[in-house]
Amino acid sequence: MVDQNKLEALRARYQGATGGDIDDADFRKAASLQFSESDRRKWPFADPATFLDAPFRPDVVELPDFGGLDVALIGVPMDLGVTNRAGARLGPRAVRAIERIGPYEHVLRMTPMADAKVADIGDVPFRSRFSLESCHADIEDFFRRVVSAGVLPLAVGGDHSITRAILAAVGRDRPVGMIHIDAHCDTGGIYENSKFHHGGPFRQAVLEGTLDPDRVIQIGIRGGAEYLWEFSYVSGMTVIHAEEVPRMGVAAVVEKARAVVGDGPIYVSFDIDSLDPGFAPGTGTPEVGGLQPREVLEILRGLVGIDIIGGDVVEVAPQYDSTSNTAQAGAQVLFELLCLASSNLARRRKI
């Protein structure tokens, strides 16, 4: 039997209510970003696509304070550093095309767009599509301007070599720690006279003094390239292989990550090939036996409160995935990074 008193109470509250009439404070905050009137929402498939449906503000690049932004979402469409399958240059466009990510993070009960001033500021302007070295210089210069304006950068690549140049900007004044989720350690040496390829950004960052290896943890590592990652072990990085994650449990992985990176400034780098290719086939160097998306999201959610000073999502190569699932996963991770950034900004304001 239906409780008639309960039914009448529900009718009194909701019979004439519209979609935007919400009482819970956290839910109402999210709804306030979606409903311009009580029952009207922006169509997710309308208007030009942007990262996480954030406002598109390429104009702020010309302003000394970047328009007072807290967080800048930045495309880095460059894949001249790949060792095999190209295509990650199309990653930013594919991630922008994903709709309906957020605005609410249901586990953390966060609405980051309501708590921080966020915008998609467009792509890094490159001088030459043919020169890997000049592209790295352009990335470093652009991100240095962002960081100097006091804005927290979140990037979408592009191949993983871009992270070396970003670390050169965010770690310019002091080396930073890093939480790195990937199938590969990316600490290889110089190959074919190039140190800028996507298999070696973190060796170079350590040698350049922008990354502290003792405060680096690499999660999800696996595959036949293990022999290339000697530098990770020699330099003191902590490596957790993919098969260790289910054995340890996500809570233990998070605990270890927080212990390794400590309380100092931290960069978070996510390579989409950390996921098993059954979930994310659209990448240049897929490795069978990877993490599940749910594991990655749980790890990231467990990092709330870290002193994140930047992050990236890299190696989305959409042409190898007819489903768009790879870009979907990349966009969701970008949203989780935004939640970490928003939480850290709120923490800093209270200090």
DRENLO-289965 format. One record per residue (C-alpha): y, z negated, x; residue in three letters; residue number from 0. Coordinates in pm, whole numbers, plus 50000, padded with zeros to 5 digits. Last residue first. Layout:
! DRENLO-289965
c2,c3,c1,rest,nr
Y,Z,X,ala,NUM
...
! end
This chain:
! DRENLO-289965
c2,c3,c1,rest,nr
52978,49548,54476,ile,350
52972,49636,54107,lys,349
53090,49992,54164,arg,348
52817,50039,54425,arg,347
52546,49952,54171,arg,346
52682,50204,53920,ala,345
52682,50473,54190,leu,344
52326,50382,54277,asn,343
52212,50414,53917,ser,342
52384,50749,53880,ser,341
52222,50879,54197,ala,340
51875,50763,54095,leu,339
51924,50920,53751,cys,338
52043,51243,53913,leu,337
51729,51244,54126,leu,336
51525,51212,53804,glu,335
51713,51510,53658,phe,334
51641,51718,53969,leu,333
51274,51622,53931,val,332
51281,51754,53575,gln,331
51444,52078,53687,ala,330
51179,52131,53955,gly,329
50897,52070,53708,ala,328
51042,52326,53468,gln,327
51094,52569,53758,ala,326
50725,52547,53837,thr,325
50627,52571,53471,asn,324
50813,52905,53432,ser,323
50488,53053,53289,thr,322
50470,53375,53493,ser,321
50471,53180,53819,asp,320
50480,53366,54153,tyr,319
50820,53521,54074,gln,318
50968,53172,54034,pro,317
50980,53072,54401,ala,316
51077,52703,54384,val,315
51079,52594,54751,glu,314
51332,52311,54726,val,313
51461,52020,54518,val,312
51725,51820,54701,asp,311
51880,51482,54761,gly,310
52190,51290,54855,gly,309
52331,50943,54932,ile,308
52055,50738,54772,ile,307
52098,50364,54833,asp,306
51782,50260,54652,ile,305
51824,50089,54314,gly,304
51583,50304,54119,val,303
51296,50407,54348,leu,302
51018,50338,54099,gly,301
51144,50618,53879,arg,300
51086,50857,54168,leu,299
50727,50744,54217,ile,298
50655,50764,53845,glu,297
50798,51116,53828,leu,296
50584,51225,54122,val,295
50269,51076,53974,glu,294
50333,51240,53635,arg,293
50384,51576,53804,pro,292
50037,51551,53957,gln,291
50007,51550,54333,leu,290
49823,51810,54535,gly,289
49467,51918,54596,gly,288
49527,52289,54656,val,287
49817,52378,54885,glu,286
50076,52639,54780,pro,285
50302,52781,55053,thr,284
50563,53010,54896,gly,283
50603,52844,54558,thr,282
50554,52931,54194,gly,281
50206,52789,54137,pro,280
50338,52455,54009,ala,279
50093,52262,53789,phe,278
49766,52420,53907,gly,277
49944,52464,54240,pro,276
49909,52087,54293,asp,275
50253,51936,54328,leu,274
50389,51871,54676,ser,273
50459,52245,54673,asp,272
50777,52169,54477,ile,271
50934,52019,54788,asp,270
51133,51706,54710,phe,269
51383,51558,54958,ser,268
51539,51218,54895,val,267
51812,51103,55138,tyr,266
51856,50732,55198,ile,265
52141,50510,55311,pro,264
52030,50163,55423,gly,263
51841,49895,55227,asp,262
51489,49955,55353,gly,261
51337,50299,55398,val,260
50990,50180,55495,val,259
50964,49886,55254,ala,258
51086,50093,54960,arg,257
50831,50362,55035,ala,256
50548,50111,55072,lys,255
50627,49949,54738,glu,254
50650,50291,54574,val,253
50312,50392,54716,val,252
50164,50059,54603,ala,251
50290,50114,54247,ala,250
50157,50471,54252,val,249
49801,50364,54321,gly,248
49652,50331,54668,met,247
49344,50542,54595,arg,246
49537,50782,54370,pro,245
49801,50835,54645,val,244
49564,50845,54942,glu,243
49434,51192,54853,glu,242
49784,51335,54884,ala,241
49839,51199,55234,his,240
50082,50917,55301,ile,239
50272,50960,55629,val,238
50508,50700,55776,thr,237
50739,50840,56044,met,236
50724,50676,56386,gly,235
50831,50960,56616,ser,234
50478,51016,56748,val,233
50326,51032,56398,tyr,232
50575,51277,56248,ser,231
50587,51478,56573,phe,230
50214,51548,56549,glu,229
50272,51750,56234,trp,228
50134,52088,56337,leu,227
49770,51978,56331,tyr,226
49806,51894,55962,glu,225
49860,52265,55883,ala,224
49521,52296,55714,gly,223
49615,52101,55404,gly,222
49766,51773,55292,arg,221
50082,51560,55274,ile,220
50167,51405,54935,gly,219
50422,51151,55057,ile,218
50634,51150,55375,gln,217
50814,50823,55453,ile,216
51114,50815,55686,val,215
51297,50499,55799,arg,214
51142,50484,56147,asp,213
51225,50854,56184,pro,212
51603,50794,56153,asp,211
51758,51130,56057,leu,210
52098,51262,56171,thr,209
52049,51226,56547,gly,208
52005,51595,56628,glu,207
51652,51528,56753,leu,206
51565,51357,56425,val,205
51716,51641,56221,ala,204
51534,51900,56433,gln,203
51196,51735,56376,arg,202
51286,51713,56008,phe,201
51370,52079,55961,pro,200
51050,52214,56122,gly,199
50830,52419,55890,gly,198
51119,52567,55690,his,197
51246,52767,55987,his,196
51564,52672,56177,phe,195
51421,52618,56525,lys,194
51373,52989,56589,ser,193
51249,53156,56910,asn,192
50924,53275,56756,glu,191
50840,52922,56646,tyr,190
51029,52614,56761,ile,189
50849,52293,56670,gly,188
50688,52155,56359,gly,187
50809,51852,56164,thr,186
50778,52000,55816,asp,185
50548,51719,55698,cys,184
50371,51951,55454,his,183
50252,51906,55095,ala,182
50584,51745,55008,asp,181
50763,51434,54887,ile,180
51011,51310,55149,his,179
51185,50974,55113,ile,178
51441,50972,55390,met,177
51641,50733,55605,gly,176
51985,50821,55736,val,175
52131,50862,56084,pro,174
52496,50763,56108,arg,173
52831,50945,56086,asp,172
52692,51298,56049,arg,171
52393,51200,55838,gly,170
52519,51355,55512,val,169
52638,51674,55688,ala,168
52364,51735,55944,ala,167
52121,51622,55674,leu,166
52237,51918,55464,ile,165
52172,52158,55753,ala,164
51822,52022,55811,arg,163
51759,52031,55436,thr,162
51819,52406,55414,ile,161
51499,52470,55612,ser,160
51308,52370,55301,his,159
51348,52709,55135,asp,158
51611,52775,54870,gly,157
51706,52559,54716,gly,156
51845,52312,54463,val,155
52090,52056,54598,ala,154
52211,51715,54487,leu,153
52535,51614,54660,pro,152
52711,51276,54619,leu,151
53089,51324,54623,val,150
53317,51117,54847,gly,149
53537,51415,54934,ala,148
53399,51409,55289,ser,147
53049,51447,55142,val,146
53141,51766,54959,val,145
53325,51911,55259,arg,144
53031,51831,55484,arg,143
52806,51997,55230,phe,142
52993,52326,55263,phe,141
53009,52318,55645,asp,140
52640,52234,55681,glu,139
52537,52506,55438,ile,138
52757,52767,55609,asp,137
52620,52678,55953,ala,136
52265,52703,55821,his,135
52345,53044,55671,cys,134
52493,53154,56006,ser,133
52166,53072,56181,glu,132
51948,53241,55920,leu,131
52145,53564,55946,ser,130
52073,53851,55703,phe,129
52232,53730,55378,arg,128
52561,53697,55565,ser,127
52877,53496,55504,arg,126
52717,53257,55256,phe,125
52894,53077,54972,pro,124
52693,52769,54869,val,123
52616,52807,54501,asp,122
52790,52681,54189,gly,121
52970,52353,54125,ile,120
52727,52225,53862,asp,119
52909,51916,53742,ala,118
52863,51540,53712,val,117
53101,51253,53636,lys,116
52872,50954,53610,ala,115
52753,50717,53338,asp,114
52732,50953,53042,ala,113
52561,51228,53242,met,112
52313,50970,53368,pro,111
52176,50871,53028,thr,110
51930,50600,53125,met,109
51652,50413,52947,arg,108
51456,50410,53275,leu,107
51136,50524,53102,val,106
51306,50743,52838,his,105
51546,50929,53066,glu,104
51796,51075,52817,tyr,103
52010,51389,52855,pro,102
51762,51518,52950,gly,101
51607,51852,53042,ile,100
51633,52075,52736,arg,99
51685,52412,52909,glu,98
51542,52567,53222,ile,97
51749,52869,53328,ala,96
51933,52667,53594,arg,95
51602,52601,53766,val,94
51524,52972,53780,ala,93
51867,53064,53918,arg,92
51845,52794,54182,pro,91
51494,52904,54285,gly,90
51569,53275,54334,leu,89
51623,53230,54709,arg,88
51278,53071,54698,ala,87
51132,53421,54698,gly,86
50958,53476,55031,ala,85
50587,53431,55092,arg,84
50495,53342,55451,asn,83
50689,53157,55721,thr,82
51005,53098,55518,val,81
51338,53042,55693,gly,80
51535,53330,55542,leu,79
51501,53166,55202,asp,78
51860,53107,55085,met,77
51985,53043,54732,pro,76
52144,52699,54791,val,75
52260,52587,54446,gly,74
52468,52271,54419,ile,73
52480,51988,54166,leu,72
52780,51772,54257,ala,71
52780,51401,54173,val,70
53072,51159,54134,asp,69
53331,51427,54067,leu,68
53701,51350,54106,gly,67
53796,51716,54082,gly,66
53645,51799,54419,phe,65
53886,51553,54584,asp,64
54059,51815,54801,pro,63
54039,52079,54525,leu,62
53922,52433,54603,glu,61
53555,52345,54553,val,60
53655,52207,54212,val,59
53683,52563,54078,asp,58
53305,52611,54080,pro,57
53295,52379,53777,arg,56
53007,52461,53541,phe,55
52961,52163,53311,pro,54
52608,52021,53330,ala,53
52334,52184,53123,asp,52
52077,52032,53362,leu,51
52179,52290,53625,phe,50
52373,52561,53446,thr,49
52280,52844,53206,ala,48
52547,53063,53047,pro,47
52602,52999,52675,asp,46
52336,52947,52407,ala,45
51964,52872,52445,phe,44
52003,52494,52421,pro,43
52208,52527,52100,trp,42
52474,52257,52110,lys,41
52413,51998,51842,arg,40
52568,51950,51498,arg,39
52474,51669,51260,asp,38
52732,51395,51317,ser,37
52983,51620,51489,glu,36
52995,51718,51854,ser,35
52639,51588,51885,phe,34
52466,51607,52222,gln,33
52660,51385,52459,leu,32
52707,51112,52197,ser,31
52334,51126,52128,ala,30
52259,50995,52476,ala,29
52489,50697,52432,lys,28
52350,50638,52082,arg,27
51995,50614,52221,phe,26
52102,50347,52469,asp,25
52299,50151,52206,ala,24
52031,50170,51935,asp,23
52206,50245,51604,asp,22
52179,50623,51564,ile,21
52360,50848,51316,asp,20
52365,51171,51518,gly,19
52083,51339,51329,gly,18
52240,51274,50990,thr,17
52191,50979,50758,ala,16
52175,51026,50382,gly,15
51836,50865,50322,gln,14
51845,50672,50651,tyr,13
51976,50320,50600,arg,12
51928,50267,50226,ala,11
51605,50464,50232,arg,10
51471,50255,50519,leu,9
51559,49935,50332,ala,8
51394,50068,50016,glu,7
51079,50151,50212,leu,6
51067,49806,50370,lys,5
51102,49639,50030,asn,4
50837,49870,49888,gln,3
50579,49784,50153,asp,2
50350,50081,50116,val,1
50000,50000,50000,met,0
! end
